[in-house]
Amino acid sequence: MEGWGKYRGGRWLPVKITAGGVKQNPSPNTTEFKYRFGEEMGFRNDPRALILGLLIGFSTFIHCTPTLRDINALLSVNASQGSTRKMPENLFGVSFEEINHAGAGGLWGELVSNRGFESGGRHSPSIIDPWSTIGNYSLIRVSTELSSCFNINPVALKMEVLCDTNGVNACPVGGVGIHNPGYWGMNIEGGKTYKLVVYILALNPINVTVSLTDSTGGQTLATVNIIENDVSNWKKIEVALEAKMTNHNSRLQLTTNRKGVIWFDQVSLMPIDTYKGHGYRNDLYKMVADLKPGFIRFPGGSYVEGNYLRNAYWWKDTVGPWEERPGHFNDIWSYWTDDGLGYFEFLQLAEDLGASPIWVLNSGFSHQEAVDPTKITPFVQDALDAIEFARGDPDSNWGSVRAKMGHIEPFNLKHVAIGNQDCQMGHYRANYLKFYTAIKKDYPDVKVISNCDGSNTQLDHPADMYDYHVYVNAKTMFSMANKFDSTSRIGPKVFVSEYAVVNDGGSGNLLAALAEAGFLIGIEKNSDIVDMASNAPLFVNVNNKAFMPDAIVFDSYRAYGTPSYWMQRFFSMSNGATLLDSTLQSNSSGSLMASSIWFQNPTNKNNYLRVKVVNFGGNQVNLKIAIEGLDPGLIDYYRSSKTVLSSTSVMDENSFQNPTKVSMVQSKLRKRRNDIFVVLPPNSLSSFDLLISSNDIAQSAMNGMSYVELI
């Protein structure tokens, strides 16, 4: 019989109760010794000492036996080899949609909004917002003309300057011209360099001043002059501007004090220090990279379909030189995009992140229209062309376009989703089968994803995976941890491409994060049938909150993660990890959810056993973790840790003023006795990372018996 006795130095040590008293187990720091409990307590040769020792030892044994009455919850983890299962390499990823200005004015580094003057329509006259004039109507007049050197982007801006350098009609100090505020102000940082590209046409020599200023034009941050004697034909001009000061609400100005007419087109301003020079805004890219996504789904979402097909996402319009991309009106989320972040850039983004690209194609549907199966062939060919662009040889028709853009080697595209939420459309299955057959014929290794839900009933058509979306309140989301417990293990895998708490999720609160965490633990446990899962939406610009909540909030120069973002960080090591069998016993009325995994840190190659526990209730829970099949001597407690996501209120949110109010807090894992007794704060997500000092994960044995240890 084992229990705990109090050793003379104040240290708790295990004891073994014998018929003659109490035998202390060997201490790792001292030589083995024996004593009788009565002697240790000062009662030598007294029969009452024997009785007292037995009573104390027995009561200690009873106290330390794990019962729900004493500890609220018991998590039993089986680390034996036979009770483990490897999870998919790409289990958790991200879903990108051009919503909330996630790309245009967000992840994509372009600072000029409506750089080609096309957002007002390919006609003249047209509006040029957000461009504005500098100087009144008596000094300058602007209009649009269909005179661009780019046939697919015919609109150019005509600027007629009525004032001159000298005389009674002299231009005001600083000249007249046009300015662009970007997307709610440009972030210009002192010491950094910005590359301007502009196409110019004029009948006479020009002297144009390019400036970066504050929002009023009163303070100049950087300036350079463009002096050209002959721009009688359209000319591409590139200049670099080095900012002397920082202003997060800046604008770009093109001004002159010389009378005449100048045409401008395709005006671009990019910081030169985008990620790897690939065009992605560094801070936003890093936040996505820190999630360690196994995949990235793009470009949507409803964005793929459009409200009308003419405004859907057509990948061929988004590749090639940026000046020749027509851009399009995102009529689902009501803003213009120049498509600088195009199909190529999405594939490059996936490669940079080390994530598998998941391309969502238009299956012949918008929110208002449907293409008949007899007319779907051009759409199918468009899909085949897209796969060839990504994977084709550099001398193939579309692979050569990719190669000319600087990526000779193929991209690793192996997943294609046929449409987005289109299963309820009348022709979907007929259209889908035409896509499926054609893709499998030419690219049999590509996994084809259906829009139809097969989680409750088998699909009536072939598919490698099926798409599942869920947007519910927090309580329902947490309860859906068991959603796929009964899903058939025969047939296609599940792709949970969009999940999020809505209604009571606020702008992204702790309540939503905890409910989603419970759902993801259920995903882990069902990862034999669920192959991939991602939260959506990924980004929101605070100036365009079309859908809330989201994972990452940003403006022109700042960004922070919502609690849901930090929650997803807890699952960043689950991709390709080994799931351990674990059983949770609790008297907390279903408010707990837990999982256990083995994983290897890719940076230092250390091996860890991670236990994640969600406490979705409002009460503190005392949890005991019992691990079977692991020698406790392999655990390095000094380098083990715990990480907690919690706050004073379940409705707490992060903000620019307090971006980490609800975020991960890491600390050392304190071992008490030879056990792990932990306290789960109310409304919290906790992770306990035990560093394993051996690369071999195997069942241990002591004294010729299978070893079961509470650690």
GIMO-V844570 format. One record per helix or strand. SS is the DSSP state (h for helix, s for strand). FROM is the first residue (numbers start at 0). TO is the last residue. If there is no record, write none. Layout:
BEGIN
ss->[SS:SS]
from->[FROM:FROM]
to->[TO:TO]
END
This chain:
BEGIN
ss->[s:s:s:h:h:h:s:h:s:s:h:s:s:s:s:s:s:s:s:s:s:s:s:s:s:s:s:h:s:h:h:h:h:s:s:h:s:s:s:h:h:h:s:h:s:s:h:s:s:h:s:s:s:s:h:s:s:s:s:h:s:s:s:s:s:s:s:s:s]
from->[1:11:20:36:46:67:72:80:83:91:102:107:131:139:155:163:169:175:185:192:205:219:234:246:259:274:279:281:294:301:308:314:321:327:334:342:355:364:369:372:376:398:414:427:446:464:473:492:508:509:529:538:551:558:562:577:591:606:620:631:634:652:663:671:674:683:700:704:707]
to->[5:17:23:39:63:70:77:82:85:94:106:107:133:144:160:163:169:179:187:201:212:227:241:255:270:274:279:288:297:303:310:317:323:329:336:352:360:364:369:374:390:403:417:441:449:471:481:500:508:524:534:540:553:560:568:585:599:614:627:633:644:652:667:671:679:691:701:705:708]
END
